[in-house]
Amino acid sequence: QVQLVESGGGLVQPGGSLTLSCAASGSVFSIRPMAWYRQAPGTAQREWVARITSSGIADYARTVKGRFTISRDNAKNTVSLQMNSLKPEDTAVYFCNFFPPTTGPWGQGTQVTVSS
């Protein structure tokens, strides 16, 4: 069973930056697309924000395009999300997972709060 561990969240002022990291276990990591998702406060739905293929081709949700950058290191089984020009509406718990997501358990996520 794949385990996903997110880190790097925190409190940041509007306009600031954060870098999130995700460590994944399992030998299938390098051949599967990965993605970052987020769940805003008071909502039950997780939305996709960025995804990356096994070869490094990235795609972004309209709300974050131009501000967020996803990357991966297949040798280390990690995927990262560089977030710039953060806005209050980016406040959420951020999760990494495969794309589409695995049917197994999600990681605990990492909280990102954008506030002055």
KAKA-V833460 format. One record per pair of residues at least 4 apart in sequence whose C-alpha atoms are under 8 Angstrom apart, sorted by the first residue. I is the first residue (numbers start at 1). J is the second residue. Records with the same first field share a line. If there is no record, write none. Layout:
I = J  J
This chain:
1 = 26  104
2 = 24  25  26  104
3 = 24  25  26  106  107
4 = 22  23  24  25  96  97  106  107
5 = 22  23  24  96  107  108  109
6 = 20  21  22  23  94  95  96  107  108  109  110
7 = 20  21  22  109  110
8 = 18  19  20  21  110
9 = 18  19  20  110  111  112  113
10 = 18  110  111  112  113
11 = 112  113  114  115
12 = 16  17  18  112  113  114  115  116
13 = 86  114  115  116
14 = 85  86  87  88  114  115  116
15 = 84  85  86  87
16 = 84  85  86
17 = 82  83  84  85  86
18 = 82  83  84
19 = 80  81  82  83
20 = 80  81  82  83
21 = 78  79  80  81
22 = 78  79  80  96
23 = 77  78  79
24 = 29  77  78
25 = 29  77
28 = 32
29 = 74  77
30 = 54  74  75  77
31 = 54
32 = 53  54  98  99
33 = 51  52  53  54  98  99  100
34 = 51  52  53  54  79  96  97  98  99  100
35 = 48  49  50  51  52  96  97  98  99
36 = 48  49  50  51  81  94  95  96  97
37 = 46  47  48  49  50  94  95  96  97
38 = 46  47  48  49  92  93  94  95
39 = 43  44  45  46  47  92  93  94
40 = 46  90  91  92  93
41 = 91  92  93
48 = 61
49 = 60  61  63  64
50 = 58  59  60  61  68  69  70
51 = 58  59  60  70  99
52 = 56  57  58  59  70  71  72
53 = 57  58
54 = 74
56 = 71  72
58 = 70  71
60 = 64  65  68
61 = 65
64 = 68
67 = 83  84  85  86
68 = 81  82  83  84
69 = 81  82  83
70 = 79  80  81  82
71 = 79  80  81
72 = 77  78  79  80
73 = 77  78  79
74 = 78
79 = 96
86 = 90  114
87 = 91  114
88 = 113  114  115
89 = 114
90 = 112  113  114
91 = 111  112  113  114
92 = 111  112  113
93 = 109  110  111  112
94 = 109  110  111  112
95 = 106  107  108  109  110
96 = 107  109
97 = 101  102  106
98 = 102
102 = 106
